[in-house]
Amino acid sequence: MAGRFVRSSKYRHVFGRPTRKEQCYDNIRVSKNAWDTNLVKANPHYLSVNWEASGGGAFAVIPLAEKGRLPEQMPLFRGHTAVVLDTDWNPFNDSLIASGSDDGKAFIWKVPEGFSLYSDAEEPTDVAPVHKLTGHSRKVGHVLFNPAAENILATSSGDFTIKMWDIETGSARLTLKHNDIVQSLSWSANGALMVTTSRDKKLRIWDVRQETAAHVVPGHAGAKNSRAVWMGEHDRVATTGFSKMSDRQMGLWDIRSPQEPIGGFDMLDSISGVCMPFWDDSTQCLYLAGKGDGNIRYYEYEHDKFEYLSEYKSADPQRGIAFLPKRGLNIHENEVMRAFKTVNDNYIEPISFIVPRRAEVFQGDIYPPVIGTKPAMSSTEWFDGGDALPPKIDLESVYAGEQPAEIASDYKPRPLTQPKAPTEVKKEPEPVKEAPQPSPALRGPPPSMKEQTSSIATLASKFADEDPADSVEDDDSSSFEEIPKPVDRSEKQIHIVPTVDKTQSTGIQKGLDGSVDHPATSTIEPTPIAAPNPQMIKPKNLEPPSAATASSTTMNLPPTPAAGTEPIQGYLQEIKALLQQQTQTMAQQSAKIGQLTAEVDDLKTNLSSTNLSGRMGGADKGERIKRLEEELAELRS
């Protein structure tokens, strides 16, 4: 299980909750036109639907509170002479809506106050447009309001252009020319830039008021339609499309260098329906809904890539889908997003995406401030080159049922990153503490033999002057033949080899005069050996050292200006106890080795004397010999 972990995310357990049929919007007639559009649009009060009507184009506006089965005859928004292809709500006026039609015109409509689908009249009264925007020579396929400036509308047409309208004056002030039909368009958060995809398989980043494309790069290579959505206040764009093999793809683009997507295209699946992307800037999540299937995937944007969260699966396919702005969600139920999808072209089903939490208080970590209903600038200021983000509102005031509290547009909902700065400063002195570690000092080059000789001689003379009697007693009580083992440990270069070892090994013994002795090798004898031969480890031309000399040699202590005899005697006692324990262990191992060797020899003798009739017994003995030899090798190691 090494390397597996669960990524931390507040939205990892978000799930989609469908709505019962009684709470859906039933008995509607969705347009069956084949134009690639979302068919429905939503705001906190109304839902617009492209209507299947005869005798000209029309669309319906449904109040969100009027659920269930709708009346057979309802007021429609009529005025186009051809089918309505797209609609869009004004982000700063919930009763203002724009529509684009196959007749080449874009209309502006205003929802009457107290609008309802139910009335006492025999025939419902249709709603007429308040403004008509004419200027395109072919059908208007998309309409989209500016997210920062007031009353700025973008319309794309089959004449390969996108026009920027000032709906107050009804005039088109800017035009963006393409080489083919525009398939999708999306504004940046400040309304200064725009991204478009077209049928020529190009992705374009526009500086709108300059009427020039800052970047024109190849997009998705497939022949089917592609979509693009600007990721809010980020300088990133997300696209969906198809590969040459008709596999659905998703791409993440850096608008400063969009030559190719970041990390390449991500393959989604092989479904043939167009994938519709929707970006939620407050939760940093991207929702992908496919046409012709009932699944809605959602990803979280983090570290310049999309992390897959989960997927809402349904057996009912959708042709169109719309997402509600954040200020219209049910905050008391921890709803972070709500979608409205068309089902079988006869009813619309709301789908709530909820973060499962038991707390019954406002969840500020999943509800940062969002865009309100106040624009950042007027249309005149925008055409004059203005650039700003609209102010935001605090959803906690909405949760409490108060008037939405306005917050500055430059507010960044990331307070958790501010305390990290002092913690990083505190971590900086930590490498300084790691510098004076003792391990690197002990691993330095060893002192020369002259330095060792002089330091040991100095210590010996000091101890001899203070208490010569104690040093003599220490010399008498401990022979030099019993303490060469600690010399091995201190120098880490001497290897004491038992006399019963079958292989050859060398050990280096260093004396006070700098001489080096290489011990001889020994072989196994059949008789057990009680203890190692002291002559094998005794250095040449060495006399028994004093207590101070032994302690400094075995423990490898640095020279000190003064020290008592009691610590040295304690060291010698520890050394003696260690040597006795090692001697006993070696004696036991030698006895065991001798016993095993004798048993091996006996089995070999019996095996050679067995006849052909006792081959089975010989095989058992042979296995016994192998096991004994393995045990013997382990003991020797």
N, C-alpha and C positions, 0 to 999 in steps of 0.2 A: 504493500500500500504506500510505499515511499513515493513522494512527489505529488500525491493527491491532496487537494485541499479545496475548501469551499470559499469562493470569492465573497467578500463582505459587501452587502448591498441592502439598502432599505427597501428596494423594490423587487427583491429576489422571489418573494412569495406573492406577488400581485397575481390575482386571478380575475378572469372575466365572468361576470354573473349575468346570465340571460334574464329576460323578462317574460312573465306569463303572457299568454295571448290576450288575456283580458286587459292588460296594461299596455298593449302595443297600439299602434295607429293603423287600424284595419279599414278595409274597403276603400283603398286608394288605387289609382291607375297611373303607374309610373310609365314614363315615355319609353317607347321601344326603339327609339332612334339609335343607330349604330355608332354615332359619334362618341369618341372616347372622352367621357367626362364623368364626374362623380355623381351626377344626377340629383343629389340632395346636398343642402347646406343648412347649418344650424347656428343659432345664437342663444343666449340664455332665455329668450322668450318665445322664439318662433322657429319653425322648421319649414324650409322651402323644398318643393319637389317638382321636378320637370314632369308636366302632366301630359298624358296621352289624350289630346283633344282634337276635334275636327273643326274645320273652318278657320284655320289659323293656329298660331302657337299660343300656349298659355302655360302657366305654372301655378301651383297652389301654395298657400302659406297656411300652416297648421300651428295654432297655439300649442305649446308643449303641455299645457294643463288639460287639454281636451283629448283624453285618451279613449281607447275602446273603438267601437265600430262607428265610423264617421257617416254622416248623412249621404244619401244618394246624390243629392244636388247640393253643391257648396259654392260659395263665391270664389271665383278664380281671378287671377291677374292676367287680363287679356289686353292685347294691343299689337302684338307682333303678327305679321302676315304669314309667317312660317314657323316651324317648330322651334321651341326654345331649347338651346343647347347647353347653357350654363347660367348659373346665378351666383351671387356673392353678397353677403351682408356687410354693411358699413361697420367697421370695428368700433366706431365712436358714437354710433347712432343705431340703436337696435331696431328702429322702425324703418330704416332706409335700406333698400335692396336694389341691386343692379342686375340686369339680365342681358344675355347675348343670344341672338337668333340666327337662323339660317337665312333670314332676309337681309343680312348685312348691317343691321342696326343694333345699337345698345340702348336700353331704356333704363331710366331711374324711376323707382316706385317708392311710395310711402304707404306704410301700413296704417290704416285708419285707427284712431284711438278706440279702445274697447272692441277691437276686431274679434269676431267669433264666427265659427262655422255654422252655428245654429241661429236661426231667426224665425220670426213668426210670419214672414212674407211668403207668398206662394212661390215666388221665384227669387233666388238670391241675386244680389246686385254685384256685378263684377267690378273690379278695381282698375282704374285707368292709370297710365304712367304720368309722372309729373315732368320728366325731361326726356327728350329724344336726342341721342347722339348719333349723327350720321356723318360718315366720312370714309368708311370702308367700302370697297367695291365688291367684296364677296362675304361669305358667311362669317359671323363673329363666333368663334369657337370657345373662347375663354374670356372671363371678366374677373378682375382681381383688384381690390382696393389697396391703397398704400397703407402699411401698418403704422406709420409714424405721422404722416401729414394728413390733414383733413381734406376730404372731398377730392382726392386724387384717385383716378380710376385708370387701370391699364386694360386694354382690350387687344386680343390677338385675332387675326383674321386669315381667311384663305388667300388673301392677296399678299401673303408672306411678310406682313408688317405687324408691329405692335404700336399702338397709339396711346399716349398719355393725355388723359382728359382732365380738364378742370370743370367739374360738373356744376359749379356755380355759374360759370359763363357758358358752358356747353360747347367749348372749343377744344380742339386737339392741339396741344402745344408742342409735343415732341413725337418723333416717329423712329422706331427701331426697325431696320430693314434686314430681312433674312433671305436665305436662298431657297427655302422650302417651307412647307406648312409647319407652324409651331405646334408642338405636341403638349408642352407644359411650360409654365412660368412660375417664378416664386421671387418675392421681394426679400431683401435683407432686413434686419431688425430696424435699422435707422431709415429705411426707405430710399437709400442713395444708390444701391446696386440691385441688379436683377440677374437671375440665372434662367436660361431657357434651354429647352431641348427641341429639336426639330427633326423632320423626316430625313434630312441629309446626314443623320447620325453624328451630328456635331453638338458639343456642349459649349455654350457661350456665356461668358460673364460680362455683363454690360455696366458701363458707367452711364446711367440713364440720361442725366442732364447734358452729357457730352454727345449723346446719340451715337456712341461708338462702342464696339465690342473690345473690352480690355484683353480678353483671352478667347480664342476659338480653338478648341482641341477635339480630337476624336472621342466620342462617347462610346456607348454600347454598340457592338458590331451587328447585333441582330436586326432583322427586318421589321420586327414588331415595334409598337410604340414604347417609348421610354419616358420616365417621369423624373423630375428633379424637385427638391425641396431645400430651401435655405435653413440652416440649423440655427435659427434665432440670432443671438448675439455673438455666436462663434463666426470665425472666418472659414467655415467649412460648409460644404454642400453634399447632400446625400442624393444618390440617384438609384433608380431601379430600371432594369431593361432586360434584354435578352442577348445571349451569345450567338455565334454563328450556328451553333448546334441547337438553338431554340431553348436553351436552359435559362431559367430566370436568374438574374444577377443583381447584386447590390454593390454600390461603390461609394467610397468616401473620398472627397476631393478637397484639396487645399487651394483656395481661390488665389493665393499668391503664386503658386506654382502648380497649375492644374494639368501639366503635360500628361500625367497618368494618375490613376487613383492611388491613394495611400494603401500600400499593402496589396495592390491588385484588386480584381473583382472577386467578390465572394459569391459562390454558387449557392442558390437557395433550393431549387427543385426543378423539375421538368414540366410543370404545369403550364398550359398555354395562355392562361389569362394574364392580363396586365396587372402588375403589382402597384398598388396606390400607397405612397408614403405619406406619413403625417408625423410632424415633429412637435414634441412638447418641451418647450424651453425651460419650464420650471423644474421638471423631474429629469431632464436630460435623457429622455426616452424617445425612441423612434418606433412607430407602429407601422406595420406593413400589412395591408389587406389586399387579397387577390380577387380579381374579378373571375367569377365562375366557380369559386370555392368558398367554403364557409370558415376558413381559418384566418386568424389575425395574430401575427407574430409581433412581439415587442422586444426591443433591444435597449440596452443602456449604453450611452456613449461615455467612454472613460479611456484616458491615455491614448487618444487618437485611434480608437477602434471601437467597434460595436460588440458589446458582450451580450450574448443571447440570454434572455430572462426566461420566457415561457411562451406558450402559444394557446390562444383560445380556439378551440375546435368546435365546429358545428356541422351538422349534416345539411343545413339549409344554406345554399350558395347565395352570394350577394352580387348584384350588378353595380350598385352604388353604395357609398358610405360617406358619412360626415362625422366630424368630431366636434364636441362642444367646447367653447372657450372655458378657461379655468374658473372664471368668476361665476359660472353657472352651475358648478358641481355641488353635490350634496356633501359638504365638509363634515357633517356630523356622523356620517357613515364611513369616513376615510376613503371617499371616492376620489381617485386621482385622475381619472379620465372616463368619458362617456362617449360611446359611439352609437350612431343611428344607421342601421344597415337595411337595405331593401331586401325583402324575401318574396320570391315568386312574383314580383312586380305588383303585388296586391296589398301588402302591409309592410310597415316599418317597425323594426324591433330595436329597442334601446338595449345596449350592453354596457354595464357598469364595470369598470376595472377598479378593484378595491385592494387596499393594503390591509391584511388581517391583523387587527390590534384590538385588545380588550379595553384599553384606556378610554374613558369617556370624557376626555378633555381635549383641547385643541392640540393637534400634532404639528408643531411648528417646523419639525425637520422635514416633513413631506409636503408642506404647504408654504413655500417661500413667497414673497410678494410677487404679484403678477401684473400684467398690463391692465390698466383700468379703461375708463371711457373718455379720458381727456387726451386730445392729440398733443403732440410735441410742438407742432407749428401749423400755420395756416397754409393753404395752397399757394398763396403769393410768396410766402417766405420760402417754401420748398422750391418753387420755380426760380427764385433768386439765388439758390445755392445753399439754403439752410440744411443743417445736418444735426439731428438730435434724436434721442430716444424718448418715447412718451413716458410720463410719470406712471408709477406703479401704485397698487393699493395693497394694504395689509389684510390678508384673509382672516386674521384673528378677529378683527372688528366685524367682519361679515359673519363669522362663527357666533359672535356674541349678539348678533341681531342689530348692530349699530350701523350708523352711516359709514361706508368704506373710508378708512383712513388713508390719505394719500402719502406716498413715500417718494423720495427723489428717484429720478430715472437711473442714476449711476449707482444705486444701491446694489450691492453684491451679496446674495444670500449665502455666504460662506463664512460664518463667524468662527467655525471650528478651526480654520486655518490660521487665525491670528495667534492663539496661544502656542502654536507650534514654533513660532519664531524664537521665543526665549528658551524653549527646550533645546533647540538646535544650538543656541549659543552656549548653553550649559554643557552640551556634549563635546564642544570643541576642546576644553582643557583635558578631556579624558586621555587623548594620546600622550599628553605630557606626563600623566601618571604612569603610563606604561613604559616610559623610557628608562627609569631607574630600576628595571627588573634585575634580579641577581643572576638569572640564568645566562644571559649573554656574557657576564663577567667571568663565570666559571668555565665557559667554553672558550676562553681566550687561549693564546699560546702558553704552554707550560713554562715555568721558570727553568733557567739553565742549571746544570749540575753544580756550577760554582756558587750560584746563589743559594741553592738548596744546602750545599755543604756549609757555607758560611752561616746561614740562618740556624741550621740545626746545631752547629758547634756553639753559637752564641747562646742558644737556649740551654744547651747542656751545661755550659760553664755557669750560667746564672743559677740553675737549679742545684748544681753541685755546691756552689758557694753557700746557698741558703741552708740546705739540709742534706749533707752528703750521706748521712746514715740511711735516710729513707730511700735514696737512690740505690744504695748497695742492697738493701732488703728487697727492693723491687727486682734488682738484677738476679738475686739469689732465688727468689720465689718463682720467677718465670724465665724459662730458657728461651733462647732465640729460635730454637727449633720449633716451638709451639706457636709462634706468631707470624710466620711469613704469609699466612692467608689474608690477614687484613691489609698487608701491603698490596696484594692483588686487587682488593676492592678500592683502595685509594688511588692507585695509579691507573686502574682500568685498562692495564696492558698485560698483566700477569695472569695466566690461566693455570691453576693447579690441577694437574691431571692425575686421577687415581692410578695406582700401579696395575690395576686390573683392566685398564683400557686396552682394547685390541687395536685401535687405530693410533696413528701417530699424531701428537699435538705438541706444541712448543709453548713455553712460558718464559717471560723475560723477568729477571730479578734484578732490581737496581739496588746497589749498595751506597754507602756514604761516600765511598771513593769514586763512584761513577762507573764501577765495573758492571758488566752484564753477563749473566749466566744463562745458558740455554739448557734446560733440563733434558735428560735422556728420555728415550722412549722405552715402553715396556709392553709386554705381550701377556695374554691370558694363560694362566697355568691351570691345570685341572683341580689343584688343591686350593681351597679358599684362603684368602689373605685377610688377616684380622685387622690390620691397620696399614695406612700408607707409610712408605719408607721415608723417614725424615731426611735422609741424605739426598733424596731426589729434589727437595725444594730448598736446600740450604745454600745460600750464596757462597761464592768463593772469597776467601781472604777477608772475612768479616768477623768482627768481634761482637759480643753481645752489647747492644746499645743501652744507653741509660733510659730511664722512664720518659724523660722529656723527648729524647730522640725517637723512641718508639711511637709515642703518641703523635708527634708531628709527622712521622712517616706514614703511619697507618691512616690517620684521619685527614691528612693533607690540609692541615690548618695553616692559615697565614701566620707569620711571625708576629708576636705581641711583645710589647716592652716588658711586661711582668705578668706572672701567673703563679698560682699556688700548686702545690704537689697533690692536693686532694682531687682536683678534676682529672689530673693525669692518672692517678691510681684508679679512679672510677672508670676511665677509658680502658685501662688494662684489664680490669675485672670483666668488663663487658666483652673484651676481645677474648679473654680466656674462656668465658662461658660459651661464646660463639664457636670457638675452636673445638671445645669438647663436644658440643652438639654435632658439629660437622664430622668430627672423628667417629662418633658413634654411628652416625648415618652411613659414613663410608664403610665402616666395619660391617654393618648389617647388609649393605649392598654387596660387599665383597663376598660375604658368606652366601648370600642368595645366588650370586653369579657362580660361585664354586659348586653349589648344589645343582644348579641347572646344567652346568657343564658336565658334571659327572653323570647326570641322568641322560643327557644327550649321548654321551659316549656309550653308556650301557645300552641304550636303545639302538644305537648304530651297530653295536656288537651283536645284539640279538637279531636284528634285522638281517645281517649278513649270514647268520647261521640258519635262518628259516629255509625250509624246503619249498618246492613248488606247491604242495598241498596247503601250505599256510600263507599263501599270497594275500588273502584277505586280511589276516592278522598283521602282515607286514605293511599293508597299506595303512592300517590304523596307526601302526607305530610311526610310519612315515609322516602322517598328519600330526601326530604328537610331537615329533621332532621339529616340524615346521613351526608349530605353536610355541615350542620351547625356544627355538631360535629367535622368533619374533619377540618373545618376552625378554630374552637376553639382549636383543638390540635395543629395546626400550630402556632397560636398566643401564646399558652403557651410555645411551644418550643423556 
